[in-house]
Amino acid sequence: MRDGIHGVARHVLPLLAWGAYIVVFPSLYLTFGVAATALAYLIVAGAASVNGAKIGLLHGLLSLPAIVTGFYRVNGVIDVPDLFTAGAVSVTVGMLMGALVGHLHDLRETLSHQARTDALTGLVNRTTFAHRLAQIVDRSRRTGEAITVAYIDLDRFKPINDQYGHHVGDEVLRQLSGRLQEKLGPLGTVGRLGGDEFVFLLEQQLSGHHLPELITHTLSAPLSIEGQLLSVGASVGVYTGTGAATDAPGLMRAADAAMYAVKAARRDARAVDGAPSNGQAPADDAPGEGEQAPH
């Protein structure tokens, strides 16, 4: 509803401005002469600033009949040179203002996107993820709903960087990020914390017990990069809590601690030939305020 009203206003208000322009033009022209047409440029510029290049050009063209009407109402005749000059300037203003506003709008969107996302992978960055998690924590404090966070650390990634170069490592991160976004994006928010560390906030119904398996399965398929078949693994730590029990940093620390517990369990499993942990941390294992996860 609000978008509809806004859309109508964007187009109707400039048209009303043209009507007002035609009404007041005679008195302006008698006072300021040809300079009175500057008002038309302001209308064109205003339309362009709200709607961009196409609408700026449209209103630049709309200024022509308005200027014709204005000149005719004053003199009863049309001064062709003045009309041509005023019309050309008005159309030019519309085009230039529209192009400038469109460029500034695109630049603003680009900068906003860059501020929210990770430059390499396109996933949300640490700051954006933390903001989203804080919103969910605040909601959880009101509703009591559970919050599930998964902390993901890639295994066997450093040898790929060392052996094949960072450009291959970057492509690995891009492809794996695409997989995570495709598989987990519909279920919640996927972010990159930096390096080979990722994080996931579950926002749809899915048993946390199955989340580590879903993530490791998503990341385990081999990657084909520059003729090489590469594969990485992942250590996934999952923590489920509520906003009443901890805050957003506490949830992150708990999931991080669960991930390092998975790594430790895997090392122990290799030593004794046992089965690794599934990555699910019990709720009472959450680090308290001020505690740090092991690194």
N, C-alpha and C positions, 0 to 999 in steps of 0.2 A: 504494500500500500504506500509506504513512505517512498520507495523507489519510483513508483508511478507518479506520485505528486512531484517529486524532484525532477523527473524526466519532462513532465508537462511544463514546469516552471522554467526549465532550461531553454525551452523553445518559445514559450508564450511571452515571457517577460521581454526578450529582445524585440519581438514583434510589436508589443505595446509601446516599447521605446521608440520604434519607428513611427508609430501613430502620433506620439507626443512630439516627436521631431518635426513632423509635417505641420502640426498645429502651431508650434512656436517659431518655426523657421522664419516667417516674414518679419517678425519684430527683431529677431536676431540679425537678419540680413540688413535691415535698415540701420541697425546700430553698428554692426561689425563688418558689413560687406561680405566679400567672398569668404573671409575668415570664419564666418558662421558655419561653414561646412565642416569645420573641425569637430563640431558636435557629432556629425555622422561618423567620424573616425573613432570617437570615443565609444559609440554604440558598437561599431564593428569590433574594436579592441575588446570591449566587455563580453561580447558574444564569443569571441575567439578564446578569451581567458577561461570561460566556463566550459566550452564544448570542444575546443581544439581546432585543428587546421581546416577540416572540411566545413565545419559550421562557420569558421571565420571567413572562409572564401564565400560561402553562401550569403552571409550577411554583407560581405563586401559587394556582391552583385545586387542584393536587395537595396543597397544604398543608392543605386542608380535611379530607379523610379522615384525614390524618395527625394533625391536631389532635384530631379526634373520637376517634380510637383512643387517643391519649395521655390525654385527659381521662377516657375511659371506663375505661382500665386503672387510673387512680388512684382514682376515686370509685365506679365501678360505675354511675354515672349521668352524664348530660350536663348541664352547666350552660349553658343556652341563651344567656343574656346574655354570659357569658364566651366561649363558643364563637363567637357572632356577632361580638363585638368582635375576637377573635383572627383569625378567618377574614377579616373585612373588611380588617383591617390588613395581613394577609399578601398578599391579592390586590392591595391598593393598592401595597404595596411592590414586588411583582412588576411591576406595570404601570409605576410611576414609574421604578424602576431600569432596567427594560428599555428604556423610552423614552429615559432619560438616556444609557444605554450606547450605544443605537442612534444617538442624535444625536452623541455623541462619536466613535463609529466613523466616521460619515459625514463629520464635520468633519475627522477625521484623514486620511481618504481624499482629501477635497477639498484640504486643505493640501498633502498629498503630491503630488497631481496638479499643483497650481499650481507647486510647487517644481520639478517635472520638465519642465513644458511651457511653451510660449509662450502668453501670455494671449490674444493676438489670433487666432492661427491654429490653436492646438491641437497644433502640431508640437512635438517635443522642443526644449528651449532649448539655448543654447550650453554650459551646464554639463553637462547630461545627455548631449549629443552627445560632448563631450570625454571624459566618463567611459566611454562606450561605445567610442569610438575607442581609448582607452588599453587597454581589455580586449582588443580585437582585436590591438593592437600586441604586447601580452604573449604572446598566443597565437601570433602570427606568429614571434616570437623562438624559440618552441619547435618550431614546425612548418615554418617557412620559407615559409608561404603568402604570396601577394601580397595587398596591401591597396590598394584603389582608392578615392580620395576625389575628389568633384566639388564645386567651389566655384562657386556660381551667383549672378550679379549681374543684376538686372533692368535692361533698357534702356527708355528712354522712360517711366519711371515718374514722375519728378519733374514733368514737364509735366502729368500727370494730376492730381497733388496740387495743383499751382498753379492749374490751370484749373477743376477741379470740386470741390476741397475735400478735406480729409483724410478725411472720412467715406467718400467714394468711393474714395480711395486705400486705406483700410482694407479695404473690400469687395473691391477688386482683390487685395489680399494674401491675404484669406481664400479667395477662389475659386481663385487660383493654387496656394495651399497644398493645397487639397483635391485639385486635379489631381495635384500631385506625390505626395501621399500615396497616392492611388488607383493611380497608375501605377508609382511607385517603391517604395512601402511594402512590397509583397511581396518586393522584391529587396534590401532593406536598411533603413537608418535615415535618415530625412529630418528635417533640423532647420532652424530659423530662427536665424540669428546675430544678427539685428537689422536694422531698416530694411528695405531691399529685397534683403538678402543671405541666401542659403540655402546649405545644404551637404548632401551626400549621401554616405553610406558604403555602398559596394556589398558585400553579404554573400552574394550568390548568383552563379551562373555567368552572366557576361555580358561580352562583349568590351569592354574599355575604349574601344576605337576607336569603338564605336557609341554610347557613352553620351552624348556631347555632343549628337548628333543626336536621340537619344531624348528628352533633356530639353528641348531647344529646340522640338521638335515638340509636346511636351506643353504647353508654355507659350504657343505661338504662336497658337492659335485665339482669335478675338475673344471679348470678354466683353460681355455685355449687363447694364448697370447703370443703373438709373433712366432707362431709355429711351435711353441712350447706348450706342453700339457702340464699345468701346474695345479696343485691342490693345497689347501690350508685347512686347518681345523679351527675349533673355537672352544674356549672355556667360557661357560655361561653360568653366571650366578643370579639367582632369582630370589627376591624378597617380597613378601606380601605383608602389609601393615595397614594402619589407619592414620588419618590426620590427628586423631585424638592421642595416639601413642607416640608419634614422632613428627618431625618436620621434614621438609623436602631434602635438606642436606643429610638428615639422618637416614632417610630411605636410600639415598645414593650410597652412603657409607655401608649400609647393611647389604645392599646388592653387590657392592664392590668386595666386601668381606666374604660373601658367599662365593663369588667368582674365584677369589684366591683360595678358598677352601677346596673348590673343585680342582684347582691346579695341584694343591698339596695332596689331595686324595688320589689324583691320577699318578703322581710320582710314587706314592706309597703303593698303589696298585701295581705299577710296573715292577716295583721292588719285590712284592710278594706274590705277583701274578694273580691279583684279585680283580674285582669289578670296580670301576670308577663310580664316583658319586653322580647322581643325576642333576646336581646343581641347585636343588631346592633348599633354601635356608628356612629353618623354623622361625616363627615370629619372635621367640624370646632370645634369638641370637643377634638381634639388631644391636649395633654399637650405640651406646648412650651418647648424650650430648658431650661434645669435646673429644670423644674417642676417635681414633683414626684406624682405617682398615690397614692391614699389613701390606707392605710393598716389598 
